[in-house]
Amino acid sequence: MPISLESLPALNDAVNRLAAESILAQSGRDDGLIPAYSLLGEICEFCAIEPALHDPLKGVHATLDKQLEAALPFDDICLGQLRQLIDWLPAAIAAVQSAKVVAPFRPALLTAPVAGGPATEPASGGASVDSLLTLNLVENRELLAEFYAEAVDHLQQIEVALLALEHHPKDPEALNSIFRSFHTIKGNAGFLQLMPMHKLAHEVESLLDLARSQKLVLNSIIITEILRSRDALQAQVQQVSVALDTGHLPSEIIPVSHLISAVKCLASGVPFLAMPGAPLLTTPGAAAPILVPIKKDSPCPVVAAPDASAVGATKAIGSSATVRVSTEKLDSLMDVVGELVIVQSQLIETSREFGQGGAALHRNVTQLSRITKELQHTAMALRMIPIKPTFQKMERLVRDLARDFGKKVNFTTSGEDTELDRTVVEEIGDPLVHMVRNAMDHGLETPADRIAKGKAEIGTVHLHAYHQGSNIVIELRDDGRGIDPNKILNKAVEKGLVAANATLSREEIFALIFAPGFSTAEKVTAVSGRGVGMDVVKRNIQKLRGKVEISSIVGQGSIFKIMLPLTMAIIDGLVVRVGTDRFILPSTSVQVALRPGRDAITTVQGSGELIEVRGKLLPLHRLHRRFGIPADSENPWEGIVVIVEASGRQSALLVDEMISKQEIVIKSLGAFMQGLPGVAGAAILGDGNIALILDPNSLLHAA
């Protein structure tokens, strides 16, 4: 009877994949043996109701089964049978569908080695794949550039999907996503003759194929090995990027033979045991055991933890389609849009000169203004990216560190859709890595210590991003041992950072953590204890003109807050005028604007001017005095008072006039004005004029 129409596409797909595996297979090697065996099993199931197809398939399947049972590679006989079967299958399937007689399968006897490799070639020992990537930049530059861009996306998807699988091992969508990514990398690497990448991706794909066909159950051990393989592929992809950018060919070998051996062991079902003293895996995110093979003379290596520092940017599964555009083109677009805004403003002024007679011109200019505004908003938004990929990278880091330290942790995130300029997102990654390492090493206790203190065995680490006033805040919170200020102070005195009789506030003591070379660790580990991590955090954050705040309670945990100015971020701004100058206040900081009465203003000796607003006395700051510029309103009741909030405190700013509220993009100031207190950046207004964007927090602090 014919094969059902519903299963025919899947059958044809399996046959095509089997053909691809046979092309890559070589006599004397076991590359592709496992996936070929798996695919033949699938095809046998599809054809179970048709003996004319099923019997030949079962015969070749049994031949491959004997090779696997004896741990032997392809030989001339089994590889020849496989390829002849693949040549015979399409016509045989078509005959069954047409109710015609199926030509019998009669494999020819082989008297010569099968094309593709000599029979005497040794089984894949793996050492031969540890070689430099061979890049033909002259002929393949464009192809390599496309390969790099596509591989980066696939590697991001692989990491995200693998971390999802660890929590939901039977998620078919995540598993299929990983399989497709490795399959694509394998095919493209093979086409470009990037053989180390091709071989590694091929073996991982074979392992994943067993999981897809439910012949293998994924666990934390297998996921760890796939992550290690993904990291090796990422390192090789980075070599391609460097070669494209600099023209220098790879000079360092990225070893993959040990990964290939480990993946093959996992695919073949070699049993493993945990080493004595290794923690057992009990919950998702808990530390995984260190494993060693118990099969005698097994080629399988120790399954070690991946390098905790090997983390990469990630991309969510199922995200919308994207196109890669160089940042230079985005910058050029912003410049052109800025010029367009200026010309549009000039046209508006010109249309006003025509008065009532220029109604048509005025209508057209109004339409142009609307289009220009939309274009400006789109151009500004193009540089904005969510911080989600960076947060996902931290999830991988937490997983690896939990295993290294033998700790159990529940890692959560929120505010992942908060958008920052791409340059800020790129710069914030390194400080976050050091902060997460610090939380995992110094912050969280071991499970035994937590239980002894009456805490839950599993610790929590939470990463949160949100807007606060004119800042974007990235907050890292843990429920660990907290920071003991006395211990910090004693260590600082011991190192000579502060005098023995110094009196410091709690905040000042916590700030000592960021001093170069400062560490309270009892011993130096592979990831912390040398006193360089938090120093890097402070230096990088200051480079972004941000700051770090720490709050902690001993025994309960710590909170680290990175506060960043909205450099190049799109914000709603309130445009105000002081004399002939214009300033912009972030709308998130503005609470109310009013014209005060004479009796609302008072002066207190030692405290300066105060204004009463709704029963509260607030300090009054005159912007024209702060910046040393002339103003129209010397008396507060003649101008406008804007009430702003900064760091939880309210203050009043005196300006001459409120002009408008509009969306703006912050541009960084030049070196001459860099770090000016009270100023977060600058913006080009719709009329082409430049206005300074004020940072109420630093402005009021300086005042």
Number of C-alpha atoms within 10 A of each C-alpha: 10 15 17 11 10 8 11 15 11 14 21 15 13 20 20 15 14 22 19 14 21 21 12 12 22 25 25 21 21 21 23 24 23 24 23 24 21 22 25 22 17 17 22 20 14 19 20 16 13 15 12 18 23 16 15 18 23 18 12 17 22 16 16 25 16 12 18 17 9 8 10 15 25 22 22 21 18 21 25 21 21 24 19 15 19 17 12 18 20 13 13 20 22 14 15 17 15 12 11 11 10 17 13 11 16 11 15 10 9 12 8 10 16 18 14 14 15 16 19 11 12 12 16 16 14 17 11 11 21 16 17 18 22 14 19 12 17 8 9 12 16 12 13 22 17 12 19 21 14 16 22 20 15 23 25 22 22 27 28 22 23 22 22 15 22 20 14 14 18 15 13 13 13 22 21 16 18 25 21 16 20 27 20 20 25 23 16 20 21 18 12 16 15 19 20 29 26 23 21 26 27 26 25 25 25 25 25 28 21 20 20 17 13 11 13 17 13 21 14 21 20 20 17 21 21 24 21 20 24 21 19 20 24 22 14 23 21 16 23 25 17 14 18 18 10 8 13 12 17 17 10 11 14 19 17 23 20 20 22 25 20 25 25 21 19 18 22 16 9 14 12 18 12 15 12 9 8 14 18 13 17 10 14 17 24 24 24 27 23 21 19 16 20 13 12 6 7 11 14 21 16 13 21 15 19 19 15 19 14 16 20 20 20 24 22 16 16 10 8 6 5 6 6 7 9 8 13 9 10 15 15 11 16 19 12 13 19 19 12 19 22 16 15 20 16 13 17 18 14 15 20 14 10 12 10 10 11 14 13 11 16 20 12 14 19 16 11 16 19 12 12 18 16 12 16 22 16 12 19 22 17 16 19 19 18 16 23 22 21 22 23 24 22 24 23 23 22 24 23 23 25 23 23 21 15 19 24 30 27 17 17 14 17 14 16 17 13 18 23 23 21 18 15 21 18 13 14 20 20 16 19 22 21 20 17 23 22 17 25 27 22 17 23 27 27 21 19 12 14 18 13 11 13 8 17 15 18 19 22 18 24 16 23 17 23 17 16 16 23 27 22 22 22 22 21 21 22 24 24 26 21 21 22 14 19 11 12 19 24 15 17 21 15 12 13 10 14 17 12 12 7 9 11 11 10 14 12 13 18 19 15 20 22 19 16 16 14 21 23 15 13 7 9 11 10 9 17 19 19 16 18 16 24 24 18 18 23 21 16 18 20 14 12 18 16 18 18 18 13 18 15 21 15 13 17 14 20 23 21 19 20 23 23 24 22 28 23 23 22 19 17 16 23 21 22 22 20 21 15 10 15 20 22 28 24 24 19 17 23 21 12 12 15 13 13 17 12 12 9 14 19 14 12 9 6 6 9 11 17 19 24 17 15 6 8 10 17 17 21 24 22 19 19 20 11 13 9 9 12 14 19 15 18 14 11 21 17 17 20 22 25 22 20 24 19 20 13 9 10 18 20 27 19 28 26 22 18 19 13 11 15 14 15 25 23 21 17 15 17 10 7 7 11 13 15 12 17 20 21 30 25 22 20 17 20 20 14 17 11 14 18 21 25 20 23 25 22 16 18 22 11 10 9
